[in-house]
Amino acid sequence: MAKLSKPSCGKQSAPTYSQGDFLRVELFSGTAAVALSLWIRVQHCDDKRAIVYGIIDDEPSQFLGNALRCGSKLAVSYRQIRECRAPL
């Protein structure tokens, strides 16, 4: 399990993720009392805006309905990332 790391460049910098990395992210719903955790596979990052673009790599909970499925594209903020794993 790889830890999230932040490069130290004087200022607090956002981490950089590589294409193919797997990230566990948390999504919050206004109707659900708990956050949904799911895995995405990174396609690319926007370090300036602290956003990762990826593809959902597991089957999300049913409370999201058909909006998000395995294979769907998703953009998430770095703040929503809870874990990072490099591809095998």
N, C-alpha and C positions, 0 to 999 in steps of 0.2 A: 504494500500500500504506500503510494507516494504521498508525501506531505505537500501542502500548498506552500510555495515559497515566494517571497516578494524580493525582487532585486533591490539592493540598497544603493541609491544614486544621490545621496544627500536628502532628497525629498522622498516621501513615501510613494513609491511607484506601484503601479498595478502589475500583477503577475502576467506573464505571457504564456499562453497555451499553444501547443503545436497541433497541426492537423492530425487527426487520428486519436488524440488523447480522449480518454473517457472521463466525463465529469458527472458527479452526483449533484444535482441541483434541487433546490426547494422551490416549489410554486405555491403561492397562497391564493386561496379563493375567498371571495367576500362572503360566501355562503357556508363554507366549511370551517369548523372550529380548529382544525389542524392543517398543517402544511403537507402537501404531497411531495414525496421525494422520488425522483426518477433519474435515469442515466441518459446522457446525450453523448454522441461522438462528435468531436470538434471538426468543423469544416474550415472555419477561419475566425480570427479575432480582430476586434477594433480596440486596440489598447488605448487610444486617445479617448474614446467614449466608454471604455471598460465594459464592452459587450462581447459575448461569445455567440457565434452562430453555429448551430449544429443540427444533428438529426437524432430524434428520440430513438434510443437503443433498447428499450424495454417496453412492456405493456403497462401504460399508466392505469391508475385507479378508475373505476367506473363513474365516479362523481364528476369527471370531466366530460362524460358523454363521448361523442364521436369527434369532438374538436381536436383532440390530440391522440394520436395512435403511434405505434411503432413505425418508424420511417418518416414521420412528419417532421418538417423543418421547424426550428424553434430558435429564438434569440433570447438570451438571458443576460442579466447584469452580473458582473463579477461578484457582487454582494450576495447573490443567490447560490453561489458555488460552495459546496460543503466538503467535497473530496475530489481528488484528481488521481487518475491511474494512467500510466503510459500503456500503449497497446502492446500485446505480447509479441 
